Amino acid sequence: MDRGEGRSAVTVGAALAHAEERLAAAGVDSPTVDAMRVLGHVLGLSRTELLVRRGDLLTEAQRAGFAALLARRERREPLQLVLGEATFLDLTLAVEPGVLLPRPETERLVELALAELAATPPRPGDVLLDVGTGTGAIALALKHAHPAAEVWATDVSGTALDLARRNARRLGLPLVVRRSDLLDDPEVAAAAGRAVAVVSNPPYLPAADRGSLPPEVAGEPPEALFAGADGLEVARRLVGQLAGVLRPGTLLALELDPRNARDLAAALGGWGSVRLESDLAGRERFVVARR
């Protein structure tokens, strides 16, 4: 790394300490991690490399780039948007404003679905359906794990679908991408009827949460977050549509709010099997069912 010059030169260590202080003052939950992620992005260095090279000096261009990104995170812009990308399982996805950002909880949803599919892996041509794909995270993770499957990614948002298509091209993971409000599109409903698994992270927050979300979440598209008074308006409609088309034995895996997941599970009384699964914090967040 260029050693910099002049009285304004700043070391990697000093830049990190200053950034951590600013982010902590701004109320960021993980100021140390975020400072390292932003500076590592600017310098093209891993966290370990940053620690090893704490005495290196930043160039003026590096300082300016870091300052610009740090100011965005200080304003509580989500870290993924600041970096322009998000890691999801083994994939790196492009992200942009107006599309729900991938989250660690949804990684757990995919892991649960893949564990269910491990017993009878999808055969060539079997359909895996991601309803409400956003960036394409779930669909692309499923395609990555089962490349022979026919993976469908749907969303009501054209912006989300454009982003999912770009991520699919970047990763070389072909998807069938369709615009549909849940299963309203006849082609999507037909695909659901051929599916061996339907996986979805639908909007699930109660409307009353609108005024209490952290700034990072409050800036996300509301149509991807909120689902009526109890947060289940969208999930209930999806389950109702699926009940009429799914074949016996088809897997359904849903991510919901820990406050309402049990209520949705109770509404699946006529399904073959239904269970609740917890997130890494021990909260019941996922419904895993078989038709």
C-alpha positions in Angstrom: 0.0 0.0 0.0 1.2 3.5 -0.8 2.7 5.0 2.3 1.1 8.4 1.8 2.7 11.7 2.5 2.5 15.0 4.4 1.2 16.0 7.7 -2.4 14.8 6.9 -1.3 11.1 6.5 -3.4 8.7 8.6 -2.7 5.1 9.4 -5.1 2.2 8.9 -5.4 1.8 12.7 -6.1 5.5 13.3 -8.7 5.5 10.5 -10.5 2.5 12.1 -10.5 4.0 15.6 -11.9 7.3 14.3 -14.5 5.5 12.3 -15.6 3.3 15.1 -16.0 6.3 17.4 -18.2 8.1 14.8 -20.4 5.1 14.1 -20.9 4.3 17.8 -21.9 7.9 18.4 -24.4 7.6 15.5 -26.0 4.6 17.2 -24.8 1.9 14.8 -25.1 -1.5 16.5 -21.7 -2.9 15.4 -19.4 0.1 14.9 -16.1 -1.9 15.0 -17.3 -4.5 12.4 -18.8 -1.9 10.2 -15.7 0.4 10.3 -13.6 -2.6 9.2 -16.0 -3.6 6.5 -16.1 -0.2 5.0 -12.3 0.4 5.1 -11.6 -3.1 3.9 -13.9 -2.4 0.9 -12.1 0.8 0.1 -8.6 -0.8 0.4 -9.5 -4.3 -1.0 -8.3 -5.9 2.2 -9.8 -8.6 4.4 -10.3 -8.1 8.1 -7.2 -10.0 8.9 -5.2 -8.0 6.5 -6.4 -4.8 8.0 -5.2 -5.9 11.5 -1.8 -6.9 10.1 -1.4 -3.6 8.3 -2.7 -1.2 11.0 0.5 0.9 10.6 0.2 1.4 6.9 -0.7 5.0 5.8 -3.7 5.8 3.6 -3.3 7.8 0.4 -5.4 10.9 -0.1 -7.6 9.0 -2.5 -8.1 6.2 -0.1 -8.9 8.7 2.7 -11.5 10.5 0.5 -13.2 7.2 -0.5 -13.3 6.0 3.1 -14.7 9.3 4.3 -17.5 9.3 1.7 -18.6 5.8 2.5 -18.2 6.3 6.3 -20.5 9.4 6.2 -23.2 7.3 4.5 -23.0 4.6 7.2 -23.0 7.3 9.9 -26.3 8.6 8.5 -27.5 5.0 9.2 -27.7 4.0 5.5 -27.6 0.1 5.6 -24.1 -1.2 5.3 -25.0 -3.4 2.3 -26.1 -0.4 0.3 -23.0 1.5 1.4 -20.8 -1.3 0.0 -23.1 -2.0 -3.0 -23.2 -5.7 -2.2 -24.4 -8.3 0.3 -23.0 -11.7 1.2 -25.7 -14.4 1.3 -24.4 -17.9 2.2 -21.7 -18.5 -0.4 -22.9 -15.8 -2.8 -22.1 -12.1 -3.2 -25.2 -10.2 -4.5 -25.5 -6.7 -5.9 -28.0 -4.6 -3.9 -29.7 -1.3 -4.5 -32.3 1.0 -2.9 -35.9 0.0 -3.3 -35.2 -3.8 -3.0 -35.3 -5.6 0.3 -31.8 -6.4 1.6 -30.8 -10.1 2.2 -30.5 -10.9 5.9 -28.8 -13.6 8.0 -32.2 -14.9 9.1 -33.1 -15.7 5.5 -29.9 -17.7 5.2 -31.3 -19.9 8.0 -34.5 -20.3 5.9 -32.6 -21.6 2.9 -30.5 -23.9 5.1 -33.8 -25.4 6.5 -35.2 -25.9 3.0 -31.9 -27.5 1.8 -31.9 -29.9 4.7 -35.4 -31.0 3.8 -34.5 -31.5 0.2 -31.4 -33.5 1.1 -33.4 -36.6 1.7 -34.9 -36.6 -1.9 -32.7 -34.2 -3.9 -34.5 -32.4 -6.8 -34.1 -34.2 -10.1 -33.4 -32.5 -13.4 -36.4 -30.3 -14.3 -38.0 -30.4 -10.8 -39.2 -26.9 -9.8 -38.1 -24.9 -6.8 -40.1 -21.7 -6.4 -39.0 -18.5 -4.5 -42.0 -16.2 -4.0 -41.0 -12.6 -3.3 -37.4 -13.0 -4.5 -36.1 -9.4 -4.0 -32.4 -9.5 -4.9 -32.8 -13.2 -5.9 -31.0 -14.4 -2.8 -33.2 -17.4 -2.0 -33.6 -18.5 -5.6 -29.9 -18.2 -6.4 -28.9 -20.1 -3.3 -31.3 -22.9 -4.2 -30.0 -22.9 -7.8 -26.4 -22.9 -6.5 -27.1 -26.0 -4.4 -29.3 -27.8 -7.0 -28.1 -26.7 -10.4 -30.2 -29.3 -12.2 -33.5 -27.9 -10.8 -35.7 -25.4 -12.6 -35.7 -22.5 -10.1 -38.4 -19.8 -10.4 -38.0 -16.4 -8.9 -41.1 -14.2 -8.6 -41.9 -10.7 -7.3 -44.4 -8.0 -7.6 -41.7 -5.4 -8.0 -40.1 -4.8 -11.4 -37.1 -3.2 -9.8 -36.5 -6.3 -7.7 -36.9 -8.6 -10.7 -34.4 -6.5 -12.7 -31.9 -6.8 -9.9 -32.5 -10.6 -9.5 -31.8 -11.0 -13.2 -28.6 -9.1 -13.0 -27.4 -11.1 -10.0 -28.3 -14.3 -11.8 -26.2 -13.3 -14.9 -23.3 -12.2 -12.7 -23.3 -15.5 -10.9 -24.0 -17.7 -13.9 -27.0 -19.2 -12.2 -30.0 -19.2 -14.6 -33.4 -18.6 -13.1 -36.9 -18.4 -14.5 -37.9 -14.8 -13.4 -41.6 -13.8 -13.5 -43.5 -10.8 -12.3 -46.5 -11.9 -10.2 -48.4 -10.9 -7.1 -47.8 -14.2 -5.3 -49.4 -16.9 -7.5 -51.8 -14.5 -9.4 -49.9 -15.1 -12.7 -51.2 -18.3 -14.3 -47.7 -19.4 -15.3 -46.4 -19.0 -11.7 -49.4 -20.9 -10.3 -48.7 -23.7 -12.8 -45.1 -23.8 -11.8 -46.2 -24.0 -8.1 -48.2 -27.0 -9.1 -45.1 -28.7 -10.4 -42.9 -27.6 -7.5 -41.1 -29.9 -5.1 -40.5 -26.9 -2.8 -41.8 -23.4 -2.3 -39.6 -21.1 -0.2 -40.6 -17.5 0.7 -39.7 -14.6 2.9 -42.9 -12.6 2.5 -43.6 -9.2 4.1 -44.4 -10.1 7.7 -44.2 -7.1 10.0 -47.4 -5.7 11.7 -48.4 -2.3 10.5 -48.0 -0.9 14.0 -44.2 -1.4 13.7 -43.9 1.4 11.1 -42.9 4.0 13.7 -40.5 1.9 15.7 -38.0 0.5 13.2 -34.3 1.3 13.3 -33.3 3.8 10.5 -31.6 1.0 8.5 -34.9 -0.9 8.2 -37.2 2.1 8.0 -35.7 3.1 4.7 -36.5 -0.2 3.0 -39.6 -0.5 0.7 -42.6 -0.7 2.9 -44.4 -3.2 0.6 -41.6 -5.7 1.3 -41.9 -5.2 5.1 -45.5 -4.8 6.3 -48.5 -7.1 6.0 -51.6 -5.9 7.7 -52.5 -5.6 11.4 -50.9 -8.9 12.5 -48.2 -9.2 9.8 -49.8 -12.3 8.2 -51.9 -10.8 5.5 -49.5 -11.8 2.7 -48.5 -15.1 4.1 -52.1 -16.2 4.6 -53.0 -15.3 1.0 -50.0 -17.2 -0.2 -50.8 -20.3 1.8 -54.4 -20.1 0.6 -53.3 -20.0 -3.0 -50.7 -22.8 -2.5 -53.3 -25.1 -0.9 -55.2 -25.3 -4.2 -52.2 -26.2 -6.4 -49.5 -27.9 -4.5 -49.0 -31.7 -5.0 -49.0 -33.9 -1.9 -45.6 -33.9 -0.2 -44.4 -30.6 -1.6 -42.3 -28.6 0.8 -43.2 -25.1 2.0 -40.7 -23.1 4.0 -41.6 -19.6 5.2 -39.8 -16.9 7.2 -42.1 -14.9 9.4 -42.0 -12.7 12.5 -41.4 -14.6 15.8 -44.6 -12.9 17.0 -46.8 -14.4 14.4 -45.1 -17.6 13.1 -47.0 -19.8 15.5 -50.3 -18.3 14.4 -49.6 -19.1 10.8 -48.5 -22.6 11.7 -51.8 -23.1 13.4 -53.6 -22.2 10.3 -52.0 -25.1 8.4 -54.0 -27.7 10.3 -55.0 -29.6 7.1 -51.4 -30.0 5.9 -49.5 -33.3 6.1 -46.9 -32.0 8.5 -46.1 -28.6 10.1 -43.4 -27.6 12.4 -41.8 -24.4 13.7 -38.0 -23.8 13.6 -36.1 -21.2 15.5 -33.6 -18.6 14.3 -30.1 -18.3 15.8 -31.4 -16.2 18.7 -33.8 -19.1 19.6 -37.0 -17.3 18.4 -39.6 -19.3 16.5 -39.4 -17.6 13.1 -39.8 -20.3 10.4 -42.6 -22.5 9.4 -41.7 -25.8 7.6 -44.6 -27.8 6.2 -45.5 -30.5 3.8 -48.7 -30.4 1.8 
